Every structure is written in C-alpha cells, then in structure tokens.
C-alpha cells in the first residue's frame, strides 16, 4: 500500500470515529425525545403539572450523569443577603439549579435545594413546549421575563464575564416559526442573560459576546444571538455547552467528543442573527 493510501485509510478511520461520536450525541437527543412521552402515554392530558415535573426529572437525571463530582444538580431557590439588616433576596423557584457543592447549602431535601448565589453555576427552565404567542404563560417571552428576576443577584449582574453562569431555556417541543419576530424580540430583551436555548430536538440558540473567532466569518463583530439548525443535536449541544461552562476549567480535551459536528456547528447557523 502506498503512502497516500495509508494516509487516506487513516483519514477514513478518523472520519468514521467522528461520525460515530456524532451518532452517540444524536442518541442523547433522541432518547430524551422518546422518554418525554412515556408519562403522557399513560395519563394523557389529565395531569399537566406532574407531566412537567417528570420532564424536569428526566433532564436532571441526564445532566447528573455527566457532571463532575464537585458539581450537583437539583431544583429550588437562590437566596442572598441584601443588607446588613438581614434583608434576604429570594429568587423564583427554578426548575433546575446547577451548583458548586463545596459551598454549603442553606437547605436540602432530596433534589430540592436552597442555595446562596455564590454557589450557582447554572439555571435552567424546562418546558414541555414553548410558543411564540406573548400572551401565554408558556411563551418564550414569559420564560425570559422569569429569568429577568435573577438580575438582582450579584452572580447575574455581568453575564459577559468569563465565569458567567449558564442560563438556559430547554423546551422538549417547538413547532412554531423559528424566525418569528416575537422570538427575536423576546430573546433580544434578555440581552445576554439567557445564553443557551434549545427549542425541540433541532433548534439551538446561543449568545456570543463577540464573533471574532467564528468560521465561516461573520462580517459584524458584535454581541449577538445565533440560531443553529442542528438536526437531532439541539439537546446534546445544550447539555455539552452546560458542562463546559459549569466546570471550573473548560475541559478542552473533550471538545472532540462534546461538539462532534464536522466543520463545527457554524456551518449550520441560520442567516437571521439577532444583533444586540
């Protein structure tokens, strides 16, 4: 076998490896998509609240499987002392909290926790389905408004710092127009606070502080949200980005595993960029 053939064989072997890793990551999205319907198949539409809590639980379980040992995941509240007189700030109840377990919790019972804001590494709101209609409780706008209440905590004051918390909206289903004006308006109002959004198994949105190192290049180097069409990879990329943010040091040596799309996800970005 000549040298070029050996090189080509090695190249093909590497490509197969990356394709298999991508299939593995796709399986995470597909598995979550399948599991979400199991409870609904039994109880139908009779108990929406239990169905929602079930979906939070399966996402918590999936995230927990990949977290390092110094980081925990649960559901509950964030608290902070706001004055020397003892005034306490309390967040809305958050569907999922990812926190540094080396910092003592205020309260813990099972997965339910109350933690101080210095322990927080990530917050996620989980929805069975979000829509573009601003008037509904499960609209993208309403979820963004809930996140806005976190801005009173020091940890969420400057979301452009390198150690910013992960703030994500995770929706198991999404059937509306991805480029609807309401979507762009709602997300732009977040202004970088919400930095990762998964809308069903195929649509992924991420906040960028700048676009300098993105390829293919973007002509305007500005703060923005970029939409991506990632078929069967939205859930996986949401979780992978979470892991790389909540770790004390970005686990760069596993980028090949976390983000396996050949040519990176940038080749799948939508032309409609939300500039801030």
C-alpha positions in Angstrom: 0.0 0.0 0.0 1.4 3.4 -1.0 1.8 6.3 1.4 -1.2 8.2 0.1 -3.4 5.1 0.5 -2.2 4.8 4.1 -3.0 8.4 4.8 -6.4 8.1 3.2 -7.2 4.9 5.2 -6.2 6.8 8.4 -8.4 9.7 7.3 -11.4 7.5 6.7 -10.9 5.8 10.0 -10.9 9.2 11.8 -14.0 10.3 9.9 -15.8 7.1 10.9 -14.8 7.8 14.5 -16.2 11.3 14.5 -19.4 10.1 12.7 -19.9 7.5 15.4 -19.4 10.2 18.1 -22.0 12.4 16.4 -24.4 9.5 16.3 -23.8 9.0 20.0 -24.6 12.7 20.7 -27.7 12.4 18.5 -28.8 9.4 20.6 -28.9 11.7 23.7 -31.4 14.0 21.9 -33.4 11.1 20.6 -33.5 9.3 23.9 -34.8 12.5 25.7 -37.4 13.0 22.9 -38.6 9.4 23.4 -38.7 9.4 27.2 -40.6 12.7 27.4 -43.8 10.9 26.0 -43.8 7.9 28.4 -45.8 9.5 31.2 -48.2 11.3 28.7 -48.9 8.0 27.1 -50.2 6.7 30.4 -52.0 9.7 32.0 -52.9 11.6 28.8 -53.6 15.3 29.4 -55.1 14.9 32.8 -52.2 16.0 35.0 -50.1 18.6 33.2 -48.3 19.6 36.4 -47.0 16.1 37.0 -46.0 15.8 33.4 -44.0 18.9 33.7 -42.2 17.7 36.8 -41.5 14.4 35.1 -39.8 16.2 32.3 -37.7 18.2 34.7 -36.7 15.0 36.5 -35.5 13.2 33.3 -33.4 16.2 32.3 -31.9 16.4 35.8 -31.1 12.7 35.6 -29.4 13.1 32.2 -27.3 16.1 33.3 -26.3 14.4 36.5 -24.8 11.5 34.5 -22.2 13.8 33.0 -21.4 16.3 35.8 -18.0 16.2 37.6 -18.2 15.2 41.3 -17.8 18.8 42.6 -21.0 20.0 40.9 -24.5 19.0 41.8 -27.9 19.4 40.2 -31.4 19.9 41.8 -34.4 22.2 41.8 -35.2 25.1 44.2 -34.4 28.7 45.1 -31.4 31.0 45.1 -31.0 33.4 48.1 -28.7 36.2 49.0 -28.3 38.7 51.9 -29.1 42.1 50.5 -28.4 44.3 53.6 -26.7 44.3 56.9 -30.2 44.5 58.5 -30.7 40.9 57.3 -32.9 41.5 54.3 -32.9 38.4 52.1 -33.5 38.3 48.4 -35.2 35.1 47.1 -35.4 34.0 43.5 -38.4 32.5 41.8 -38.3 28.7 42.1 -36.1 27.5 39.3 -36.7 24.2 37.5 -33.0 23.2 37.5 -30.1 24.5 39.6 -26.5 23.5 38.9 -24.3 24.5 41.9 -20.9 24.1 43.4 -21.3 21.5 46.2 -18.2 22.7 48.0 -20.2 25.6 49.2 -22.7 24.7 52.0 -26.4 24.7 51.0 -29.0 26.6 53.1 -31.4 23.7 52.8 -31.5 20.3 51.0 -34.1 17.6 50.9 -33.7 15.1 48.1 -33.3 17.1 44.8 -34.8 20.2 46.4 -32.2 22.8 47.5 -31.9 26.4 48.6 -28.5 27.8 47.8 -26.7 31.1 48.1 -26.0 32.9 44.9 -22.2 32.4 45.2 -22.7 28.6 44.7 -24.7 28.9 41.5 -23.2 27.7 38.2 -26.3 27.3 36.1 -30.0 27.7 36.0 -32.4 26.1 33.5 -36.1 26.5 32.9 -37.7 23.4 31.4 -40.9 23.5 29.3 -42.8 20.7 27.6 -43.4 23.1 24.8 -42.9 26.8 24.2 -44.7 29.0 21.7 -44.2 32.5 20.2 -47.5 33.9 21.4 -46.5 36.6 24.0 -49.8 36.3 25.9 -49.4 32.7 27.1 -47.6 31.5 30.3 -45.6 29.1 28.3 -44.4 31.6 25.7 -40.8 32.4 25.1 -41.4 35.9 26.4 -42.8 34.7 29.7 -39.8 32.4 30.4 -37.4 35.3 29.5 -39.3 37.5 32.0 -38.9 35.0 34.7 -35.1 34.9 34.2 -35.0 38.7 34.4 -35.8 38.4 38.1 -32.3 36.9 38.6 -30.6 40.2 37.7 -30.9 41.3 41.4 -28.3 38.7 42.3 -24.6 39.6 42.1 -23.8 36.5 40.1 -26.1 37.6 37.3 -25.0 41.3 37.1 -22.5 40.9 34.3 -23.3 38.0 32.1 -20.3 38.7 29.8 -17.6 37.7 32.3 -15.7 34.5 31.6 -17.1 32.8 34.7 -20.8 33.7 33.9 -23.4 31.1 35.0 -25.1 29.0 32.4 -28.7 30.3 31.9 -30.8 28.1 29.7 -34.3 27.6 28.3 -34.9 23.9 27.4 -38.1 23.1 25.6 -38.8 19.5 24.6 -41.1 20.6 21.8 -41.2 23.5 19.4 -43.4 23.7 16.3 -43.7 27.5 15.6 -41.8 29.6 13.1 -38.2 29.7 14.2 -37.7 33.1 12.7 -40.9 34.7 14.1 -40.4 38.3 15.1 -41.7 37.6 18.6 -38.9 35.1 19.1 -36.2 37.6 18.1 -37.8 40.4 20.2 -38.1 38.2 23.3 -34.6 36.9 23.1 -33.0 40.3 22.4 -34.7 41.7 25.5 -32.7 39.1 27.5 -29.5 41.0 26.3 -27.2 38.1 27.1 -28.7 37.0 30.4 -30.2 33.8 28.8 -27.2 32.4 27.0 -28.4 29.0 25.7 -31.8 28.0 24.3 -32.9 24.6 23.0 -36.2 24.6 21.1 -37.1 21.0 20.4 -34.6 18.5 19.1 -33.4 20.6 16.1 -33.2 24.3 17.1 -30.4 25.7 19.2 -29.6 29.3 20.0 -26.5 30.7 21.7 -25.4 34.1 22.9 -22.0 35.3 21.8 -20.0 38.1 23.4 -18.3 38.6 20.0 -18.0 36.8 16.8 -14.2 37.3 16.1 -13.2 33.6 16.0 -16.2 32.1 14.3 -15.8 30.4 11.0 -17.3 30.9 8.4 -16.6 34.5 9.5 -19.4 37.0 10.4 -18.9 40.5 9.0 -20.2 42.3 12.1 -18.2 41.7 15.3 -21.0 42.4 17.7 -22.8 40.9 20.7 -25.5 38.6 19.3 -27.6 35.5 19.5 -27.0 33.0 16.7 -29.6 30.4 15.7 -28.5 26.9 14.6 -30.3 24.2 12.8 -28.9 21.1 14.4 -30.9 18.1 13.4 -31.2 15.7 16.4 -28.4 17.5 18.2 -30.0 20.5 19.9 -30.5 18.7 23.3 -27.0 17.3 23.1 -25.3 20.6 22.3 -27.3 22.3 25.1 -26.0 19.8 27.6 -22.5 19.9 26.3 -22.3 23.7 26.5 -23.6 23.4 30.0 -20.9 21.0 31.0 -18.1 23.2 29.5 -19.4 26.3 31.4 -20.1 24.8 34.8 -16.7 23.1 35.1 -14.1 25.1 37.0 -11.8 24.8 33.9 -13.1 24.2 30.4 -12.4 20.5 29.6 -10.8 21.4 26.3 -9.5 17.9 25.7 -13.1 16.6 25.3 -14.2 19.2 22.7 -13.9 16.5 20.0 -16.5 14.4 22.0 -18.8 17.2 23.1 -19.1 19.0 19.8 -18.6 16.4 17.0 -20.1 18.1 14.0 -17.6 18.1 11.2 -16.8 21.7 10.3 -18.4 22.8 13.6 -22.0 23.9 14.2 -21.2 27.2 12.5 -21.9 25.7 9.1 -25.5 25.1 10.3 -26.2 28.6 11.6 -29.3 30.5 10.5 -28.8 33.7 8.5 -31.1 35.5 10.8 -28.7 36.7 13.5 -30.1 38.6 16.5 -27.7 41.5 17.0 -27.7 43.4 20.3 
